[in-house]
Amino acid sequence: MGLGGMMGALVATRRGLVVGGLFVVLVVATLSFHLSGLARGADASRCERYAAGSVARAQAVTGAGERVVVIGDSYSAGLGLSSVVGSWPSRLPGQVHVAGFSGSGFSEHASPCGRVSFADRAPAALRGGADLVVVEGGLNDVDQPASSITAGFARLMAELDGYRVVVVGPVAAPSRAAGVPRVDALLAELCADYDVPYVRTSGLRLPYLDDRLHLTPTGHRTFGDFVAAQLAG
């Protein structure tokens, strides 16, 4: 490689590092703003851990090809895994960017961590654009009224206007299985209203961690492969 080529490669590398660094700074700044009003004590400590996990997952970009942005909850963030990059979005084709925040959902108050709902976090997640947006969640909305889920969904769709969007619904995690059918049905109805494809996952048989809520590494692989197959179809 000639001197000119070497200099070009160096500039490109530095540009990539700067862009990546700016993305992480943006994520940190956005989460700091959203968490500014969170509860004190145990909730604050938990929210800080969730925010740190969200940043770590945002840094773990996988694959190559069309830009895929995943907005989701702890399943996307990889809570409970030894390596967050093992969470299910890494099974998707394309260059996958993950904006996951544990405990968040469609509803504004699904999480006690401030403004971290899917709609609240969508603008930052899409700052770099997207060829496809995959929204995954619903398990944290099982105790929320239908009106709150509907309002949060409407706000999210407004933020995602103009993008290709697919919504992935909640699995029947044992600890929250009783509340899943209501949320699952409501999300399917809302997706039909907005003409957005809905991937139903409540029928999947998956292995869970001891909390009977979060997936094992094998569970993430199975879940991710299922979603990837549905997207391909």
MIFI-21694 format. One record per residue (C-alpha): chain; y, x, z. Coordinates in nm, 4 decimals, padded with zeros to 6 digits. Last residue first. Example, Ala and Ser with C-alpha at 12.3 -4.5 7.8 and 13.67 -1.06 7.14 Angstrom:
% MIFI-21694
PT,A,-00.1060,01.3670,00.7140
PT,A,-00.4500,01.2300,00.7800
***
This chain:
% MIFI-21694
PT,A,-01.4702,-04.0039,00.5695
PT,A,-01.3348,-03.6566,00.6368
PT,A,-01.1305,-03.7905,00.9272
PT,A,-01.4376,-03.9620,01.0691
PT,A,-01.6405,-03.6420,01.0389
PT,A,-01.3696,-03.4431,01.2170
PT,A,-01.3616,-03.7037,01.4967
PT,A,-01.7375,-03.6761,01.5436
PT,A,-01.7286,-03.2961,01.5353
PT,A,-01.4577,-03.2955,01.7983
PT,A,-01.6473,-03.5289,02.0320
PT,A,-01.9707,-03.3344,01.9963
PT,A,-01.7963,-03.0003,02.0498
PT,A,-01.6009,-03.1348,02.3458
PT,A,-01.9163,-03.2759,02.5027
PT,A,-02.0923,-02.9440,02.4638
PT,A,-01.8058,-02.7745,02.6491
PT,A,-01.8379,-03.0404,02.9216
PT,A,-01.6137,-03.3447,02.8997
PT,A,-01.3824,-03.4803,03.1657
PT,A,-01.4242,-03.8054,03.3584
PT,A,-01.7490,-03.8052,03.5567
PT,A,-01.5854,-03.5601,03.8002
PT,A,-01.9078,-03.3558,03.7839
PT,A,-01.8387,-03.2656,03.4211
PT,A,-01.9418,-03.5027,03.1454
PT,A,-02.2040,-03.5105,02.8698
PT,A,-02.1384,-03.7562,02.5844
PT,A,-02.2917,-04.0740,02.4447
PT,A,-02.0345,-04.2066,02.1981
PT,A,-01.9701,-04.5807,02.1838
PT,A,-01.6132,-04.5607,02.3155
PT,A,-01.5125,-04.3275,02.0321
PT,A,-01.3218,-04.5675,01.8031
PT,A,-01.1187,-04.3879,01.5368
PT,A,-00.8222,-04.6019,01.4352
PT,A,-00.6482,-04.5692,01.0995
PT,A,-00.2808,-04.6768,01.1109
PT,A,-00.1614,-04.9949,00.9384
PT,A,00.0902,-05.0657,01.2162
PT,A,-00.0644,-05.4009,01.3113
PT,A,-00.4160,-05.2645,01.2611
PT,A,-00.3339,-04.9706,01.4870
PT,A,-00.2041,-05.2122,01.7493
PT,A,-00.5245,-05.4162,01.7389
PT,A,-00.7464,-05.1098,01.7689
PT,A,-00.5304,-04.9854,02.0566
PT,A,-00.5646,-05.3210,02.2352
PT,A,-00.9425,-05.3309,02.1910
PT,A,-00.9880,-04.9785,02.3267
PT,A,-00.7505,-05.0433,02.6171
PT,A,-00.9441,-05.3542,02.7252
PT,A,-01.2850,-05.1922,02.6644
PT,A,-01.1905,-04.8766,02.8630
PT,A,-01.1150,-05.0259,03.2038
PT,A,-01.4713,-05.0474,03.3345
PT,A,-01.5601,-04.7072,03.1895
PT,A,-01.3117,-04.5231,03.4087
PT,A,-01.5361,-04.2984,03.6212
PT,A,-01.8173,-04.3098,03.3638
PT,A,-01.6033,-04.1911,03.0691
PT,A,-01.6310,-04.4582,02.7987
PT,A,-01.4424,-04.2586,02.5366
PT,A,-01.0798,-04.3358,02.4603
PT,A,-00.9275,-04.3986,02.1163
PT,A,-00.8399,-04.1598,01.8353
PT,A,-00.5272,-04.2574,01.6417
PT,A,-00.4698,-04.1244,01.2891
PT,A,-00.1249,-04.0589,01.1464
PT,A,00.0118,-03.9388,00.8124
PT,A,00.3794,-03.8845,00.8845
PT,A,00.6822,-04.0862,00.7670
PT,A,00.7412,-04.2604,01.0993
PT,A,00.5846,-04.0588,01.3793
PT,A,00.8695,-04.1058,01.6286
PT,A,00.8820,-04.4795,01.5539
PT,A,00.5041,-04.4973,01.5900
PT,A,00.5326,-04.3378,01.9332
PT,A,00.7952,-04.5853,02.0498
PT,A,00.5757,-04.8754,01.9365
PT,A,00.2735,-04.7285,02.1144
PT,A,00.4724,-04.6892,02.4357
PT,A,00.5850,-05.0528,02.4206
PT,A,00.2303,-05.1745,02.3530
PT,A,00.0829,-04.9660,02.6354
PT,A,00.3527,-05.0907,02.8739
PT,A,00.3008,-05.4553,02.7732
PT,A,-00.0762,-05.4215,02.8074
PT,A,-00.0349,-05.3312,03.1725
PT,A,-00.1379,-04.9820,03.2863
PT,A,-00.4492,-04.9057,03.4902
PT,A,-00.6617,-04.8036,03.1887
PT,A,-00.3739,-04.6073,03.0358
PT,A,-00.4954,-04.2631,03.1403
PT,A,-00.8132,-04.3080,02.9374
PT,A,-00.6134,-04.4081,02.6305
PT,A,-00.5856,-04.0860,02.4371
PT,A,-00.5878,-03.8933,02.1109
PT,A,-00.3079,-03.8923,01.8523
PT,A,-00.3865,-03.7023,01.5328
PT,A,-00.0880,-03.6118,01.3156
PT,A,-00.1505,-03.4893,00.9605
PT,A,00.0529,-03.2753,00.7213
PT,A,00.2755,-03.1774,01.0090
PT,A,00.6271,-03.0468,01.0715
PT,A,00.7280,-02.7469,01.2836
PT,A,00.9276,-02.9574,01.5297
PT,A,00.6455,-03.2094,01.5363
PT,A,00.5203,-03.1344,01.8872
PT,A,00.8767,-03.1250,02.0180
PT,A,00.9527,-03.4713,01.8778
PT,A,00.6137,-03.6136,01.9912
PT,A,00.6429,-03.5290,02.3610
PT,A,00.8231,-03.8432,02.4770
PT,A,00.6184,-04.0678,02.2479
PT,A,00.2910,-03.9274,02.3809
PT,A,00.4050,-03.9782,02.7395
PT,A,00.5354,-03.6721,02.9240
PT,A,00.8647,-03.7988,03.0633
PT,A,00.7995,-03.7523,03.4341
PT,A,00.4834,-03.6098,03.5858
PT,A,00.3522,-03.9266,03.7536
PT,A,00.1485,-04.0009,03.4377
PT,A,00.0582,-04.3385,03.2852
PT,A,00.4209,-04.4369,03.3429
PT,A,00.5546,-04.4295,02.9856
PT,A,00.2335,-04.5758,02.8494
PT,A,00.0643,-04.4101,02.5520
PT,A,-00.1001,-04.1529,02.7736
PT,A,-00.0509,-03.8478,02.9889
PT,A,-00.2772,-03.7238,03.2681
PT,A,-00.3279,-03.3794,03.1201
PT,A,-00.0756,-03.2776,02.8555
PT,A,-00.1902,-03.1836,02.5063
PT,A,00.0322,-03.0736,02.2200
PT,A,-00.2249,-02.8977,02.0025
PT,A,-00.1624,-02.7171,01.6747
PT,A,-00.4529,-02.7072,01.4272
PT,A,-00.4385,-02.5121,01.1039
PT,A,-00.6900,-02.7124,00.9041
PT,A,-01.0320,-02.8550,00.9819
PT,A,-01.0966,-03.0070,01.3260
PT,A,-01.3414,-02.8502,01.5715
PT,A,-01.0581,-02.6729,01.7580
PT,A,-00.9263,-03.0193,01.8453
PT,A,-01.2225,-03.0680,02.0877
PT,A,-01.1215,-02.8287,02.3634
PT,A,-01.2732,-02.4804,02.3505
PT,A,-00.9322,-02.3181,02.3084
PT,A,-00.8701,-02.4149,02.6707
PT,A,-01.1158,-02.1484,02.7911
PT,A,-01.3092,-02.1997,03.1158
PT,A,-01.2876,-02.5730,03.0529
PT,A,-01.1846,-02.8248,03.3185
PT,A,-00.8699,-02.9403,03.1388
PT,A,-00.8917,-02.8620,02.7677
PT,A,-00.5427,-02.9773,02.6650
PT,A,-00.6854,-03.2161,02.4039
PT,A,-00.9177,-03.3827,02.6540
PT,A,-00.6442,-03.3629,02.9163
PT,A,-00.4165,-03.5878,02.7074
PT,A,-00.3137,-03.5973,02.3442
PT,A,-00.0921,-03.5073,02.0529
PT,A,-00.2813,-03.3160,01.7829
PT,A,-00.0794,-03.1609,01.5012
PT,A,-00.2611,-03.0648,01.1815
PT,A,-00.0946,-02.8253,00.9379
PT,A,-00.2983,-02.8017,00.6176
PT,A,-00.4999,-02.4839,00.5823
PT,A,-00.6134,-02.2404,00.8478
PT,A,-00.8024,-02.2594,01.1753
PT,A,-00.6935,-02.2501,01.5390
PT,A,-00.3633,-02.2324,01.7278
PT,A,-00.4073,-02.1392,02.0949
PT,A,-00.0441,-02.1125,02.2085
PT,A,-00.0119,-02.4878,02.2517
PT,A,-00.3199,-02.4796,02.4758
PT,A,-00.1582,-02.2310,02.7149
PT,A,00.1661,-02.4325,02.7189
PT,A,-00.0181,-02.7519,02.8085
PT,A,-00.2169,-02.5759,03.0789
PT,A,00.1052,-02.4517,03.2382
PT,A,00.2456,-02.8054,03.2287
PT,A,-00.0717,-02.9454,03.3852
PT,A,-00.0567,-02.6899,03.6632
PT,A,00.3092,-02.7769,03.7279
PT,A,00.2195,-03.1452,03.7294
PT,A,-00.0490,-03.0834,03.9909
PT,A,00.1919,-02.8977,04.2174
PT,A,00.4531,-03.1705,04.1778
PT,A,00.1985,-03.4451,04.2482
PT,A,00.0801,-03.2673,04.5628
PT,A,00.4280,-03.2355,04.7064
PT,A,00.7252,-03.3888,04.5254
PT,A,00.7349,-03.6336,04.2372
PT,A,00.8610,-03.5444,03.8917
PT,A,01.2237,-03.5660,03.7832
PT,A,01.2626,-03.2293,03.6114
PT,A,00.9196,-03.2518,03.4527
PT,A,01.0501,-03.3676,03.1139
PT,A,01.3153,-03.0971,03.1034
PT,A,01.0744,-02.8207,03.2047
PT,A,00.8237,-02.9560,02.9525
PT,A,01.0781,-02.9305,02.6715
PT,A,01.1905,-02.5818,02.7713
PT,A,00.8327,-02.4541,02.7956
PT,A,00.7353,-02.6065,02.4604
PT,A,01.0480,-02.4701,02.2924
PT,A,00.9884,-02.1235,02.4372
PT,A,00.6301,-02.1392,02.3053
PT,A,00.7532,-02.2375,01.9587
PT,A,01.0216,-01.9668,01.9664
PT,A,00.7578,-01.7067,02.0417
PT,A,00.5408,-01.8220,01.7537
PT,A,00.8376,-01.8119,01.5182
PT,A,00.9361,-01.4647,01.6429
PT,A,00.5799,-01.3358,01.6159
PT,A,00.5477,-01.4718,01.2642
PT,A,00.8797,-01.3149,01.1619
PT,A,00.7681,-00.9818,01.3082
PT,A,00.4493,-00.9956,01.1053
PT,A,00.6363,-01.0900,00.7884
PT,A,00.8843,-00.8037,00.8436
PT,A,00.5988,-00.5588,00.8956
PT,A,00.4187,-00.6826,00.5839
PT,A,00.7344,-00.6422,00.3782
PT,A,00.7907,-00.2906,00.5146
PT,A,00.4351,-00.1951,00.4260
PT,A,00.4722,-00.3383,00.0784
PT,A,00.7937,-00.1450,00.0182
PT,A,00.6374,00.1753,00.1462
PT,A,00.3454,00.1379,-00.0916
PT,A,00.0000,00.0000,00.0000
***
